[in-house]
Amino acid sequence: MEMKIGCHLSSSGGYLAMGQTAESIGANVFQFFTRNPRGGAAKPIDQDDVARFRKFAAEKSIGPILAHAPYTLNAAGAEARVRDFAFSVMLDDLKRLEFTPGALYNFHPGSHVGQGVEKGIELISGMLNRISETFGSVPSTTVLLETMAGKGSEIGRSFEEIRAIIDATKMPLGVCLDTCHIWDGGYDIVEKLDEVINEFDSVISLERLKAIHLNDSMNDFAAHKDRHEKIGKGRIGLDAFAAIINHPKLRDLPFYLETPCDLQGYKEEIALLKSLRVEK
């Protein structure tokens, strides 16, 4: 199976432009923000652009595409207006993503801002259940909870917290594992990759793992800070990424880069990771 590897791209030019940019840098998957990462209204869907993209993606075997919710979406917020914003944005995003069936939708679970983890999990799962009820059917898009580094009052810093949200939610959920986040969160993917994978499987189940964010980290192990670094230039290191992309339980998943790179940098990282791939 061909390696599925890509990066985060600007959505300003539309879907087809993202697909063409992905192909130009050697990518066959990509991630994008559904709207400004700090929030705000999304641009209207251009159905002609979507149709052209879907034809292009089918011809070039591009996908799955991964839509990323804005950073301001906090389903665990203490204020009702913050939670209402999260609900309205996610509902709108999922409705828009029905134009591109089979997409993935990733979001940061949220921060409890002093309310406590249990309350935060209750609010997050409550919003997701409300989304499910309001949507009226099962979205064609798979919603993913992202593993977090644990800075501040972030929820999702442990596999157990992710599992607790899943257990309290009626909607089928997947997980996006971020290598920088779990390293910063205290999961040693450098020296104990197999143990971490087995723990994920035991607590959450590998069947729910749908995507991986490939990011090196500027921070020491278990720093709980979340600062991405270019592949091989941080504390995780190139050998660990070679092990991750070739691991039999991970290798067939789509990998999305979120490193501090421009397009040329992403092209180089994609080529580097492909060169480290050992075919079966």
Helices and strands as residue ranges (DSSP letters): E 5-8, H 15-24, E 29-33, H 47-60, E 66-68, H 80-97, E 104-107, H 117-135, E 142-146, H 159-167, E 173-178, H 179-185, H 193-203, G 206-208, E 209-214, E 216-217, E 228-229, H 238-246, E 255-257, H 263-275
